[in-house]
Amino acid sequence: VDMNFSINSSKAGNSINKQMENLVSKNNLEYEKLEKKLLEEEKNIIKKKNVLDAQKYEAEVLAFRNKINNFKSERRNKVETISKKNVDAKNELVKIITKILAEYSAKNEISLVLNKESIILGKKTIDISDNILELLNDEIKNIKLK
Protein backbone atom coordinates (compact mmCIF):
# COMPACT_ATOMS: atom_id res chain seq x y z
CA VAL A 1 0.00 0.00 0.00
CA ASP A 2 1.19 3.50 -0.80
CA MET A 3 0.54 5.39 2.45
CA ASN A 4 1.51 8.79 1.03
CA PHE A 5 -0.93 8.28 -1.83
CA SER A 6 -3.67 7.26 0.61
CA ILE A 7 -3.04 10.26 2.86
CA ASN A 8 -2.65 12.89 0.14
CA SER A 9 -5.32 11.65 -2.28
CA SER A 10 -8.07 10.93 0.22
CA LYS A 11 -10.92 13.33 0.85
CA ALA A 12 -9.85 13.64 4.47
CA GLY A 13 -6.23 14.29 3.47
CA ASN A 14 -7.32 16.95 0.99
CA SER A 15 -9.48 18.47 3.70
CA ILE A 16 -6.48 18.67 6.05
CA ASN A 17 -4.32 20.21 3.30
CA LYS A 18 -6.94 22.86 2.44
CA GLN A 19 -7.41 23.75 6.11
CA MET A 20 -3.63 24.07 6.47
CA GLU A 21 -3.37 26.29 3.40
CA ASN A 22 -6.11 28.55 4.77
CA LEU A 23 -4.54 28.67 8.22
CA VAL A 24 -1.06 29.43 6.89
CA SER A 25 -2.41 32.07 4.50
CA LYS A 26 -4.43 33.75 7.26
CA ASN A 27 -1.42 33.64 9.58
CA ASN A 28 0.87 35.14 6.94
CA LEU A 29 -1.56 37.98 6.21
CA GLU A 30 -1.87 38.76 9.91
CA TYR A 31 1.90 38.89 10.37
CA GLU A 32 2.46 40.91 7.19
CA LYS A 33 0.17 43.59 8.64
CA LEU A 34 2.08 43.53 11.91
CA GLU A 35 5.39 43.77 10.06
CA LYS A 36 4.18 46.86 8.18
CA LYS A 37 3.15 48.49 11.47
CA LEU A 38 6.54 47.69 12.97
CA LEU A 39 8.35 49.16 9.96
CA GLU A 40 6.33 52.35 10.32
CA GLU A 41 7.14 52.46 14.02
CA GLU A 42 10.83 51.99 13.23
CA LYS A 43 10.74 54.87 10.73
CA ASN A 44 9.09 57.10 13.35
CA ILE A 45 11.76 56.24 15.91
CA ILE A 46 14.53 57.01 13.40
CA LYS A 47 12.91 60.38 12.63
CA LYS A 48 13.01 61.22 16.35
CA LYS A 49 16.74 60.53 16.64
CA ASN A 50 17.83 64.17 16.34
CA VAL A 51 14.84 65.52 18.30
CA LEU A 52 15.00 63.36 21.43
CA ASP A 53 17.81 63.39 23.93
CA ALA A 54 20.09 60.36 23.79
CA GLN A 55 18.58 58.59 26.82
CA LYS A 56 14.99 58.83 25.61
CA TYR A 57 16.02 57.75 22.13
CA GLU A 58 17.88 54.71 23.48
CA ALA A 59 14.86 53.85 25.64
CA GLU A 60 12.60 53.94 22.58
CA VAL A 61 15.06 51.85 20.56
CA LEU A 62 15.27 49.30 23.37
CA ALA A 63 11.48 49.14 23.68
CA PHE A 64 11.22 48.67 19.91
CA ARG A 65 13.81 45.87 19.95
CA ASN A 66 11.82 44.14 22.68
CA LYS A 67 8.71 44.47 20.53
CA ILE A 68 10.56 42.94 17.57
CA ASN A 69 11.81 40.04 19.72
CA ASN A 70 8.28 39.43 21.03
CA PHE A 71 6.95 39.54 17.48
CA LYS A 72 9.51 36.97 16.31
CA SER A 73 8.83 34.71 19.27
CA GLU A 74 5.08 34.94 18.83
CA ARG A 75 5.37 34.17 15.12
CA ARG A 76 7.65 31.18 15.76
CA ASN A 77 5.20 29.82 18.34
CA LYS A 78 2.28 30.28 15.96
CA VAL A 79 4.09 28.43 13.17
CA GLU A 80 4.92 25.59 15.57
CA THR A 81 1.29 25.43 16.69
CA ILE A 82 0.05 25.28 13.10
CA SER A 83 2.62 22.61 12.28
CA LYS A 84 1.54 20.56 15.31
CA LYS A 85 -2.10 20.77 14.19
CA ASN A 86 -1.09 19.38 10.80
CA VAL A 87 0.91 16.54 12.34
CA ASP A 88 -1.91 15.65 14.76
CA ALA A 89 -4.51 15.59 11.97
CA LYS A 90 -2.28 13.45 9.73
CA ASN A 91 -1.61 11.07 12.64
CA GLU A 92 -5.35 10.74 13.18
CA LEU A 93 -5.72 9.93 9.48
CA VAL A 94 -2.93 7.33 9.66
CA LYS A 95 -4.71 5.64 12.59
CA ILE A 96 -7.89 5.41 10.51
CA ILE A 97 -5.95 4.04 7.52
CA THR A 98 -4.25 1.48 9.78
CA LYS A 99 -7.63 0.33 11.08
CA ILE A 100 -8.95 0.03 7.51
CA LEU A 101 -5.81 -1.89 6.49
CA ALA A 102 -6.30 -4.31 9.40
CA GLU A 103 -9.93 -4.92 8.47
CA TYR A 104 -9.13 -5.23 4.77
CA SER A 105 -6.26 -7.66 5.31
CA ALA A 106 -8.35 -9.81 7.65
CA LYS A 107 -11.30 -9.87 5.24
CA ASN A 108 -9.09 -10.70 2.23
CA GLU A 109 -6.78 -13.08 4.12
CA ILE A 110 -3.70 -10.95 3.55
CA SER A 111 -0.95 -11.91 5.97
CA LEU A 112 1.44 -9.02 5.32
CA VAL A 113 0.98 -5.40 4.24
CA LEU A 114 4.07 -3.39 3.32
CA ASN A 115 4.52 0.26 2.58
CA LYS A 116 5.02 0.62 -1.17
CA GLU A 117 8.12 2.76 -0.62
CA SER A 118 9.85 -0.23 1.00
CA ILE A 119 9.36 -2.49 -2.02
CA ILE A 120 12.00 -2.60 -4.73
CA LEU A 121 10.19 -4.91 -7.14
CA GLY A 122 6.76 -6.48 -7.19
CA LYS A 123 3.70 -7.16 -9.31
CA LYS A 124 1.32 -4.26 -9.74
CA THR A 125 -1.55 -6.58 -8.84
CA ILE A 126 -0.42 -6.74 -5.20
CA ASP A 127 -0.83 -2.95 -4.77
CA ILE A 128 -3.99 -2.36 -2.72
CA SER A 129 -3.61 1.43 -2.49
CA ASP A 130 -6.66 2.18 -4.65
CA ASN A 131 -8.83 -0.22 -2.66
CA ILE A 132 -7.72 1.34 0.62
CA LEU A 133 -8.29 4.85 -0.74
CA GLU A 134 -11.83 3.93 -1.74
CA LEU A 135 -12.56 2.47 1.70
CA LEU A 136 -10.99 5.48 3.39
CA ASN A 137 -13.07 7.93 1.36
CA ASP A 138 -16.20 5.95 2.26
CA GLU A 139 -15.36 6.03 5.96
CA ILE A 140 -14.20 9.62 6.49
CA LYS A 141 -14.49 12.73 4.37
CA ASN A 142 -13.09 15.39 6.68
CA ILE A 143 -10.75 15.75 9.63
CA LYS A 144 -10.88 19.05 11.48
CA LEU A 145 -7.65 20.64 12.62
CA LYS A 146 -7.64 20.97 16.40
Secondary structure, DSSP 4 states (H G I P E B T S, - for coil): --HHHHHHHSHHHHHHHHHHHHHHHHHHHHHHHHHHHHHHHHHHHHHTTTTS-HHHHHHHHHHHHHHHHHHHHHHHHHHHHHHHHHHHHHHHHHHHHHHHHHHHHHHTT------GGG-SS--GGG--HHHHHHHHHHH-S-----
